[in-house]
């Protein structure tokens, strides 16, 4: 059965140009997925943008939030004709899918072109006609460039368990991403794209072992040139499309989706029912949520921003307010490994955390100067010969990327990291063979045995893993202030030095986000509200004043969105219009240090809209503080229970696995 909701727009509006009509249709994922622990953990590749598999419906294990394999396997996004009416079609198992046509250009009403937004919905456990139906909660998984469709298919049921079954869960692929048109592509052919990425070798800056200024400039010069030519290629391939991918445009899309969801809903007396936006956004999703609150303050019902990025820094393409707690998270690896002992931490040594640190520093120095000849298992579509082992190297960059990935989800990834480091330390050629796919640090070139003829009527193939990353720089570079064309590698080295002061662990890795914007000249047409671009909080009386307060959420040690960001962004809101919830623990976003306490407080916020009071440092039994539930290597901590949140930590953990994947997938969040 199809369900339809109307929105006001000419149904026969002209289609996009052929360049813009890029769409992924098939639902047979080509992405490699690795099962770890009690659920599905998808580890990400390293580059200058994040991505998520465009369709995970056929690839799940049995963990919380997984999609049953019993869905309609022949579902195709191409079978849905885009419409200005929100028309849902059954898809996957228990989900509904739609393609909603919205104005491509929200500013210029004379522009007839449309964007077609791919939407997925997990219906509430009760009918929408029920007076207790809570309405839809929209999700954004982060990135920018993360697929909301894939996110909802993976964790929609887990999120619904956290917030309550009375809510419908909705997510969508933003403009430029996966199943939504326009779709971004920077290469004419998949092999061309893969060759480009393989040439980069996944290297990070300062990977040569040479510390002199001249050596660093030579190395940076290559990175700089690669970034500039790729940016030019992306601009050329996508033309005017990049002007319509900005975060403010996506915020407007969310408002249309929300309005369409409430269209035609009435109470038991026949009166129209509606609410403002209900939203939960992670990492970059915090920028989107705060932007929405600034653009449409009267349309805010409930907004949770989890893992807070500072919009002024984001819109300036600064990326220099993210790493204040990164080294603290790395220190926790040494601390918990030392406490756990050799039976639970395979990289344990000595008697103190400093002993573990020293062991890792010696390993990194050794591999930087003397990479390890290795063999890797190339499977799942790669061409292999003999025993399926292919020659490769284990490099300093590989280890730095893997460490960076591990910081996002310490509960699951720290034990794996310890095993991997211990294996690499032996310099065995097969040391990385069992872990490369897990962390996906080695992109493969695969070639199909044959290709169907291009008749012009065959729908385009879905984006592969590397293709899907290209939306990230298109969005984040287009959102921000262009990097001056006069900036040189020597100038950029000063920026890298500042990041290294914030984090010796990941400063070099993180710098490549901003580096990906070198040469980018496709800026978003619509700019964010000016209040979100000023470097300091406005004075009282001129701050954000949404109709209902916003909830800012963070762990107290986050490797990419430090808790200080949450407290500082609270000052952008008028008194009482924002509150901060801090989850004790390490990891990216609250869901990567899951607890019944945080789950209960999140559910309560969606139900009653109340936010915690208090300021930075209010920890002891404060209403905005939740104690740690689990520690890496060491397991669960016995703490006072939160009956209303009992059993929901597992659901938060399921969400955290996917958020961590998005966050660490090549430097997005």
N, C-alpha and C positions, 0 to 999 in steps of 0.2 A: 504494500500500500504506500502511496505517496502522500505526503503532507505538504500543504502549500500555504505560504504566507505572502501577502502582497506588499510591495513597497512602491512608492510613486516614482516611476521612471518609464520612459518610452520603451516598450518591449522590443521594438524593431530598430533600436539604435544600431548604427553601422558597426561592423566588426573591426578589430584591430588590423593593422597592416600585417603582411605575412611575417615580417621580422618579429613582431610582437606575439604572433600566434604560435608560441612554443609551449607545448603542453606534454606532460607525462601521463600516459594512459594505462599501461599495463600494471598489474599488481603482483608481478613475480619479481620479488627482490633479488638483486644480484649481490647484495651486501653480505659480507662475512660476519657471522655472529658467533660469539663464544659464550658458553654457559659457565658461569662461575657461582659458587656458593649456592644460595637457595633460590636464585632467580637468574634472569637474563642480564648480563652485563655486556654492554657494547663498548669496546675500547676504540679510541679515535686516532686517526692519523694526524700527523703534525704538518701544518703549513700556516698560511697567513689568514685563514678564515675557518669558521666552524661549520659543521654540517651535521645532518642527521639522516639516517636511511629514510628514503622517501616512502617506503611501505614496509612495515614490520609485521603485517598481519599473518603471514605464513611462517614466521620464524621464531615463535616464542616457546619458552619453556613453561613451567607450571607455576611460576612465581606470582606474587600479588601484582595485579595490574596487567597481567598478560591477556592477550586476545585469544580466545578459543580458536582452534584450527577448524572448527565446524562451520565457519562462515561461507558465504557464496564465493567459491574460488574463482568464478568467472567474472567477478565484478571488475568493471573498467571505468575509470574516470571519464574516458572518452564516450561512454554510453550516456552520460548526462549532458544534456544541452544547457549551456549557461542561460540563466534567466534572471530578470529583475524581480521575479517572485521567488521567495525562499522555498524551494520545493525539495523536500527530502526524499531519498530513495534508500531502501534497505541495503546495507553493505556490511561486509565482514560478519561478525557475530554479535547481534544486539546493538549495532551502531546504525546510524543514518548518515548519509552523505548528500551534499548539495554543492552546486556551483552557482554562486551569486554574482550577477553582473552589477558593477558599481562604476561610477564615473572614473575614467582614467585620470582626469584632471579635475580635482575638486574645486579649484579656484576659477578656472575658465569654463563657464557653462556652455560656451559656444563650441568647445571641443567635443565632437560626437563620439570619440573612442571610449571604450570601456575596458576595465580590468575584470577578470573572471576569477573570483576567489573560491578556492577549494575549502570546504567546511566539513567537519565531521562532528557528530553529536552522539553522546551517550545519554539516552533519555533518563529522566528521573525514575525512581522506583515507584512513584505514584503518578496517576494521570495528571496532565497539565490542567485539566478542568477542576482538580481537587483544590479547595480553598487553601490548603496547606502547602501547595506546590511553591517552592522557593524561587523559581525562575532559573534562568541560565547563569552559569559562571563561565566566563571566557578565560582561556589559558594562553600564555605565551611562554615557550620553553627557554628562550634566550637566543644567543647568537651574537649579533643579529644574523638571520639566515636560517635559524632552526625551523624545522618542519613541525608546525603545530598539529598537522594531521597525524604524522607518525607518533608524535608525543602523546596525543590523546588515545591512539590505538594501544600504545604501550602501557600508559599509566592512568587512563581515564577512570577505570573502576577503582584503582587505589585512591585517587583523589576524591572520588565520590564517597568512599568509605570514611575519609577524613572529615569532609565537610558535611556529610549526611545525604541520605538517599533522596531527600525531598528536592535536591537541586539537579538540574540537567547540567551536563558537562560538555562544553563546546570548545573546539579549537579550530584553527585554520592555518593554511600556508600563506604567510604574508606575500606581498608583491615581490616578484622576482624569484620566489622559492618554489621548487618542486612542482606540485600539481596546479599552482596558480599561474595565470597569464597576466602580465608578461613574465616570462621565465628568462633568467639571465644565462647567457653562454658566451664565453670568451674565446672559444676555439671552434674551428670549423669541423673538426673530426675528433672522436674520442682518443684515437692513437696519438694525434698531435698533442692533445692535452696531457696524456700520460707521459709522453716523452719529455715534455717540459718539466713536469713534476719530478720525474726520475733524475733529471739533470741537476736539480737542486740538491739531491742527496739528503734532504731533511736537515741540512746543516744549520747550526745556530752560530751566531757571531762569537768571536773569541774562541774558535774551536781548533786553531792551528798550533797552539802552544807557544806562539810568539806574542810577547806582551808590549813590544815597542810600538810607538805611535805610528811609524811608517808602515809596519806590518799590519796593524789594525786598519789603517786607511786603505791599504790594498785590498784587504778582505772585504771591508765595508763597501768599497767601490763596486765590487762585483754584485753584492746584494742590492746596492742602490740602482745599478743599471738594470738588473733583472726586474726589480719592482717597477721602474719607470716604463720599460717596454711592455710589461704585462698590463699595466694600467692603460697605456695607450691602446693596446690591442682590445681590451675590454670596452673602452669608450667607442672604438671604431665598430666593433661587432654589434653593439647594442644601441648605438645612436641615441635617439631621443628617449628611449625607454628609461634610462637611468635617472631622468628628471622626475620620475613619478614613483620612485621607490622609497621615498623618505619616511621617517617615523611619523611626522604629522599626518601624512596621507594614510598610513596604516591606522592611526588613531581614528581618523574619519571613517575608515572602513569598519572598524569595530563598532562605532556608533550606529552605522547602518545595519550591521548584523544584529546588534542588540535590539534596535527598533523593530526589525523584521521579526525577531523572535516573539515579541510581545504583540505584534499586529493581530488583531482579531480576538485577543484574549479578553474574556469578560468574567465578572464574578457571578455569584448565584442570583444576583438581582439584575443581571444584564448590563452592568456598568463596566466600562473599559478598565482593564487591569494593566499596570505597567510598573516598572522600576527603573532606576538608573543603572549604570553599568556595574556588574559584579565581576570581579577580575582577580586572577592570581598570576602574576608574572615573575619569572625567575631571571636574575642577573640582568642582561640587556633588557629583559621584560620589565625591569624596574624603570628604565628610561621611558619605555612605551607607556607604562601606567601613570607615571608622574606627568608625562606630556599630555595624556588624556585629561588628567585632573586640572592641568593648567588651561587647556583649551575649552573644556566643557565642565566647569566646576559645578554647575547645577545638575549635571547628569551623573554624579558620583553616588553610587549606593554603597558598594564595598570595594575597595581596592587594596590588595595585598601585594607589596613589592618585596620580594625575597632575594637577598643578595643585592645590596643597593649600589648601583653605579651612580656617580654624581653627574647629572645631566650637563652642568656647565663644562665639565672636563670632557665628557663624551662629545658634545657638540663643537668643542674646540679642537677635536682630534688630538687631545693632549695625552690621554692614557697614562697620566703620571700620578694618579691618586688610587692606584689599585694594589700596590705591592707592600703596603706598610706592615702587614701581618704575615707575609709569605714566609719569611725566614723563621718566624715563630712556629708556623705549621711544620716546617722542616725540622726545627728543634724538637717538636713532639715526636717525630720518627725516632730520633736518637733516644729521647727520654723513655718512650714506651717500649722500644726494643730492649733497652738496658734493663728495664723492670721485668720484662717478659722472660728473659733468659734464653738460652740457646735452643730449647725445645719448642718454643713458640715463635721466636724470631731467628731465622736462619742466618741473619747477618750480625748476630750478637757477638760482642767481643769485650774483654776486659770487665771492669766493674762500674764504669760510669758512662753517662751519655757521651761525654767527650771522647771516650775510647771508640765508640761507634762512629762518631763524626770523623775522627782521625782515620779510621779504616776506609770510610767512603772517600775522603779527600785523597788518600793514597791511590785508591782504585781509579778515580777520575783522572788524576795526574798521569797515571801509568797508561791508561787507554788514550788519553789525548796525545801523548808522545809516541805511543806504539799501539795503533789499532790492531784488533784481533782478527786474523783470518778466520772466516766462519762459513758455515753452510746453513741455509734456511730451507724450511719445507714450503714449497710453493704449491698450493692446492686450490681447490674451488675455482676451477676455470683456467688457471694458469697452465701453460704448456710445460710439461715436465718430461724428463728422460731418466732412464735408469731407475735409481732408487728415489727419485723425486726431490733430492737435495740439490740446491743451487748455491754456487759460490757467492759469498758476500763478505762484508766486514762488520764488525761490531766497533762503533766509533764513539768518541766523546759526545758527539751530537746526539747519537742514539740514546745514550744514558741520560743526558740532560733533558731530552724530550720525555723519556719515560718517567723520570723523577717529577717533572712538571705535571704530567698526567696523574701521577699517584697522589699529589697534594690535594686534588679536588675531592677525593673520596677515600680518606685514610682508613676508615673501618674495613673496607674491602681490599683496597689496593696496597696498603702498607705491608701486609703479610706477603702479598705477591711480589712486591718490590724487593723485599728482603730475600726471598728465594732467588729472584733473578740476579740480584747483585752478587750473591754468594756463588751462583753458577758462573757468572761472567768472570769472577775473580780467579777461577781455575784456568781461564784462558782456553778452555775446551772449544774446539771448532763448533760443537753443537750446543754450546751454552745458551744461545739465544733462540734456538730452533723451536722450543716449546712456548716461547713468550712473544715472538715477533708478531704473530697473528693476534694475540691477546691485546697488545698495545698498538698493533697495526702501524708500525713505524717504517715499513718497507713497502712503498707502492709498487704494484705489479703492472706489467704490460701484458694484457691478454688480448688475443685476436680471435674472433669467431671463425669457425671453419668456413662459413659462407654467410653472405648477407643477402636479404631479399632485395629484389630490384626496386629502385626508387621510382614509383609510378606517380608520385604526387598526391596519392590518395591514402597512403599508409600513414597512420599517426606517428609522430616522432617517438623515439624511444624515451624511456624515463631517464632522468639524469643519473649517471653513475656517481660513485662516492666523491671523486675529484670534481666532477661537474657541479655537484650540489654545493660545494664550498664557494663557488664564485659569486653567489648572492651576497656574501658577507661584506667584502670590500665595496661592492656596489652600493650597499645600504649605508654602512658606517662612514665610508669616505665621502659619499654624496651628502650625508647629513651634516658634515662638519665644514669648518673653515678650511679652504684649500691650503696645502703646504706650499709656501712660496717657491716659485720656480728658481729663485736665486739661492735657495738652500743647497749647500754642498755636502758631500759625505763628511767633510771635516766638521761642519756645523752640526750634523746629525750625531756625530760621535759625542758631542757635548751632552746631547739628550740621553744617549745611552749611558753615559757616565752618571747622570742623575738617577736613572733607574737602578743602576748597580748599587748606588748608595742606599736605595730603598731595599733592594734584595740582591744579595750575592748569589742566591739560589737560582733566581729566574729573571733577573733584570735583562740579560742578553736575549733570552727567549721572548720576553714580553715586548721588547722593542720592535719586533717585526710586525706588530699590529699597525703601529703608526707608519712603519716603513712601507707597508702595503699601499699606503695612500700617496706615496711619492709619484708625481706625474698624473694623478687623477684630476680630471677637469670636468667630470659630469656631476654637477651639483644638483641636489633636490630643488625643485621649483618652490615648494612651500617650506618656509622656515619655521622653526619652533617659536613659541612665545618668548619674548625678550627676557622675561624673568628667569628663564632657564638657561640663558647664555651669559648672565652676569656672574663674575667670579666669586662674589660674596653674597650672603643672604641679605635680602632687602629689609628695611626697618619695619617694625610692627605697623600694621595698617596698610602696607603695600605687599603683603605676603599672599601666598595662595590660600584661598578660602573655599574649599569644596563644600558641597551641601552636607556631606557626611565625612567623618574623619578617615584618613588613610592610615593603614598599618604598615610600618617599615620593619622588616624582619632580617636578622642576621645571626650567624654564629659569632662567638666572641673571638674566633681565630679563623678567618677566611682568607685563602691564598690569593684571591682576585678581587674581592669586594669587601674590604675591611670594615669592621663594625663602626669605625669612626665615620664612615660615609653615611650610615643610617642616622647617627646623631646629628651630623652636620646638615643633612637634608631635612631633618625635622625643623630646623630653623628657617627653612623656606616656607613653612606653613604658619598661619596664624595660630595663636594659642588654642589648644584643644582640637585642632584640625588634623593632627597627626600624632601617632604614638609609636614607640619602639618596643619590639619584642626581641630579646636576645636569648639565643639558645647557647648554653655553654658547650664548648666542644670545638673540634677541628674539622674543616671541610667547607666546601662551597655551597652556600645556602643552608637554611635550617634543616632541610630534608637529608643532608649528609651528616648530621649529628642528631639522628631522630630520637624523639622522646614522646611519651604519652602526654607530658605537660604541654609541649608545643602544639601537638595535635589538638588537644582539648581547647587551648586558647585560640587557635585558628578557627575551629568550629564555632566557638562562642562568638568570635568577631563576625563571622558571616551571618550568625543568627541575630545578634543584638546590636552590632555596629560599634561597640564600645572598645576603646583602645587604652593600653596601659598608660598610667601617668608616671612621671619620673624623668630624671635626667641621667646623663652618662655617669656610670659608676654605681648606680642603684642596683646592687646585686643581692644582698642578703634578704631572702624571702620577699623580694620586690615583685609586684604583680607583672612586671615586664621582664622577668628573668626565669629561665628554666634550667635546672641542673642537668649535667651530662648524664646520658642514659647508658652509653657504652664507650669503651676505650679501645683503640686499635691494639691488636695482639692480646689484650687482657679480657675482653668481653664485657658482659653486662655489669653495671654498678647497681647495687641495691640502694634504692632511694625511696622516699615517701611516694606512694602511688598517687595517681590522679585518676580516680575511678571513671570520670566521664571520658577520659582518653584511653582507657585500658584497651590494649590490643591494637592500637592504631600506629604504634611506632613501626611495626612491620610494613604498614602501608606507606608511611613516610620514607622508609628505607627503599621501597620499590621505586618511588618517585625520584629519590636521590640518585639512584644508579643511572637513570637516564639524564637527569640534570647534570651530573658529573661528566657524563660522556659529552654532552653539548659544550660544557664549560671548557674541557681540556682539549676539545677537538681542534687542534691547530690554532690556538690562541684567541678564538673568540671568547665568550665566557662559557 
